[in-house]
Amino acid sequence: MSTFRPYRFPPLSLPSVAAGCGNDAVQQQAQLAQGFQQGMESGFREGYDTGLEQGQRDGYAAGHSEGWQQGNASVQQQLSSRFDSLAQPLDAMLQALQQLQGDYQQALRREVVELVAKVARQVIRCELALQPVQLLALVDETLAALPPVADEQVSVFLNPEECQRIRELAPERAARWALTPDSRLEPGECRVRAGNHEADAGCRQRLDACIEQVAEQLAEPLPPEAAA
């Protein structure tokens, strides 16, 4: 703490007739100096206390604001870090769920395609068992796609049982071409030879083409309105 040295005014020159009052003047001068000193010290202490209090208030407010900002930033950083740590396993679970859903849909599509193929084969088998002559219609379609030849140059290879039943059920149509039994062919299968050209006129390759189209359609994503 700084101290102040009071300025002492020199005593006034008094006439000799007032020498009796010299002591009173000196005392007054001393009292004035003392009062001035006390006032200085009192004012300094008051100013110091006031400044200290104001400085403490300002410092507290500034420290509180800065501390709140730092604490808030720290909390946000901690929350963000914890959220990221919690989000990582959730993201992995979501990806696994999406993969599982995709695998399930793909397996479901395969099952649908297999079911359609199985049902179609069963229907074809039943139809041919009742009406094997329908194979001759497939022969007509196949010959229409080949270079034209005379009927005598056409040979139709069939399953032995179906070949016999066609001859019994439609002898006039069976006599149009040379029907040849072939034990290597399954029921519903048929091969056509027209001159130098040969083609598959059976049901399997036609069914396989249809099943392939069904699989492609099922593999396409559904439109939004259908998915909803």
C-alpha positions in Angstrom: 0.0 0.0 0.0 1.4 3.4 -1.0 1.6 6.1 1.7 1.3 9.8 1.3 3.3 12.4 3.1 1.2 15.4 4.0 2.4 18.8 3.0 2.9 21.0 6.0 2.3 24.6 5.4 4.9 26.9 6.9 3.6 28.9 9.9 2.4 32.4 9.2 4.5 35.3 10.3 2.6 36.9 13.1 3.2 40.4 14.4 4.7 40.6 17.8 1.5 41.8 19.2 -0.1 38.5 18.3 2.6 36.3 19.7 0.2 35.2 22.4 -1.9 33.6 19.8 1.0 31.7 18.1 0.4 28.5 20.0 -3.3 28.4 18.9 -2.3 28.9 15.3 0.2 26.1 15.4 -2.3 23.7 17.0 -4.9 24.6 14.3 -2.2 24.0 11.6 -1.4 20.6 13.1 -5.1 19.7 13.3 -5.6 20.6 9.7 -2.6 18.6 8.6 -3.9 15.6 10.7 -7.4 15.9 9.2 -6.0 16.1 5.8 -3.9 12.9 6.4 -6.9 11.1 7.9 -9.0 12.1 4.9 -6.4 10.9 2.5 -6.1 7.6 4.2 -9.8 7.2 4.6 -10.4 8.0 0.9 -7.7 5.7 -0.2 -9.1 2.8 1.9 -12.6 3.5 0.7 -11.4 3.6 -2.9 -9.3 0.5 -2.5 -12.2 -1.4 -0.9 -14.6 -0.2 -3.6 -12.2 -1.1 -6.4 -11.5 -4.5 -4.8 -15.2 -5.3 -4.6 -15.9 -4.2 -8.1 -13.0 -6.1 -9.4 -14.1 -9.2 -7.6 -17.6 -8.9 -9.1 -16.3 -8.3 -12.6 -13.8 -11.1 -12.2 -16.4 -13.5 -10.9 -18.8 -12.6 -13.8 -16.0 -13.0 -16.4 -14.8 -16.3 -14.8 -18.3 -17.6 -14.6 -19.0 -16.9 -18.2 -15.8 -18.4 -19.5 -16.1 -21.4 -17.2 -19.7 -22.0 -18.4 -18.6 -21.8 -22.1 -15.7 -24.2 -21.5 -17.8 -26.6 -19.5 -20.5 -26.5 -22.1 -18.0 -27.2 -24.9 -16.5 -30.0 -22.8 -20.0 -31.6 -22.2 -20.9 -31.3 -25.9 -17.6 -33.0 -26.9 -18.1 -35.8 -24.3 -21.7 -36.3 -25.5 -20.7 -36.3 -29.1 -17.9 -38.8 -28.4 -20.3 -41.0 -26.4 -22.9 -40.8 -29.1 -20.4 -41.8 -31.8 -19.3 -44.8 -29.6 -23.0 -45.8 -29.2 -23.8 -45.2 -32.8 -21.1 -47.5 -34.2 -22.6 -50.7 -32.9 -26.1 -49.5 -34.0 -24.8 -48.8 -37.5 -23.3 -52.2 -37.6 -26.6 -53.8 -36.4 -28.5 -51.8 -39.0 -26.2 -52.9 -41.8 -26.5 -56.5 -40.6 -30.2 -56.2 -40.5 -30.3 -54.8 -44.0 -28.1 -57.6 -45.2 -30.3 -60.2 -43.4 -33.4 -58.6 -45.0 -31.8 -58.7 -48.4 -30.7 -62.3 -48.0 -34.2 -63.2 -46.8 -35.8 -61.5 -49.8 -33.4 -63.2 -52.2 -34.1 -66.6 -50.6 -37.8 -65.9 -50.7 -37.5 -65.1 -54.4 -35.7 -68.3 -55.1 -38.3 -70.3 -53.2 -41.1 -68.6 -55.2 -39.3 -69.4 -58.5 -38.7 -73.0 -57.5 -42.3 -73.3 -56.5 -43.6 -71.9 -59.8 -41.3 -74.2 -61.7 -42.4 -77.2 -59.7 -46.1 -76.4 -60.1 -45.6 -75.7 -63.9 -43.8 -79.0 -64.4 -46.6 -80.9 -62.5 -49.2 -79.2 -64.6 -47.4 -79.9 -67.9 -46.9 -83.5 -66.8 -50.6 -83.9 -66.1 -51.6 -82.3 -69.3 -49.3 -84.5 -71.4 -50.4 -87.6 -69.5 -54.0 -86.7 -70.5 -53.3 -85.3 -74.0 -49.9 -86.2 -75.3 -50.9 -85.2 -78.8 -50.3 -81.6 -77.6 -46.6 -82.3 -78.3 -47.3 -82.2 -82.0 -48.4 -78.6 -81.7 -44.9 -77.9 -80.3 -43.5 -79.7 -83.3 -45.5 -77.4 -85.7 -44.1 -74.3 -83.9 -40.6 -75.6 -84.1 -40.8 -76.4 -87.8 -42.2 -73.0 -88.5 -39.0 -71.5 -87.1 -36.7 -73.8 -89.3 -36.1 -73.6 -93.0 -39.0 -75.3 -94.8 -38.6 -78.9 -95.9 -40.9 -81.7 -97.1 -42.7 -83.7 -94.4 -40.8 -86.8 -95.5 -37.6 -85.1 -94.4 -38.9 -84.4 -90.9 -38.1 -86.8 -88.0 -39.6 -86.3 -84.6 -38.0 -88.0 -81.6 -40.2 -88.7 -78.6 -40.3 -90.5 -75.3 -41.3 -94.1 -76.2 -44.5 -94.1 -74.1 -45.6 -90.8 -75.5 -44.7 -91.8 -79.0 -46.9 -94.9 -78.7 -49.9 -93.0 -77.2 -49.7 -90.4 -79.9 -49.9 -93.1 -82.6 -52.9 -94.6 -80.8 -54.7 -91.3 -80.2 -53.9 -89.4 -83.4 -52.7 -91.9 -86.1 -53.4 -89.5 -89.0 -51.3 -86.8 -87.5 -48.6 -89.2 -86.4 -48.4 -90.5 -90.0 -47.4 -87.0 -91.2 -43.9 -87.2 -89.9 -41.5 -90.0 -89.0 -42.1 -90.5 -85.2 -39.1 -92.1 -83.6 -39.1 -93.3 -80.0 -36.0 -92.3 -78.0 -35.5 -93.7 -74.6 -33.1 -91.0 -73.7 -35.9 -88.4 -73.7 -38.0 -87.8 -70.7 -41.8 -87.4 -70.9 -42.6 -84.0 -72.4 -39.3 -83.8 -74.3 -39.1 -83.8 -78.0 -36.5 -83.2 -80.7 -37.1 -82.3 -84.3 -34.8 -83.0 -87.3 -35.7 -81.2 -90.5 -33.2 -81.9 -93.2 -29.9 -80.8 -92.0 -31.3 -78.8 -89.0 -32.2 -80.0 -85.6 -34.0 -78.2 -82.8 -35.4 -78.9 -79.3 -39.2 -78.8 -79.4 -39.7 -80.2 -75.9 -41.3 -78.5 -72.9 -38.3 -78.2 -70.7 -36.5 -75.5 -72.6 -39.7 -73.6 -73.0 -40.4 -73.9 -69.3 -36.9 -72.8 -68.4 -37.3 -69.7 -70.5 -40.5 -68.8 -68.7 -39.0 -69.5 -65.3 -36.0 -67.3 -66.2 -38.4 -64.4 -67.0 -40.2 -64.9 -63.7 -36.9 -64.8 -61.8 -35.9 -61.6 -63.6 -39.2 -59.9 -62.8 -39.0 -60.9 -59.1 -35.4 -59.6 -58.9 -36.5 -56.2 -60.0 -37.1 -53.7 -57.1 -40.8 -53.0 -56.4 -42.1 -49.5 -57.2 -42.7 -47.3 -54.2 -46.5 -47.6 -54.4 -46.2 -51.4 -54.5 -43.7 -51.6 -51.7 -46.0 -49.4 -49.5 
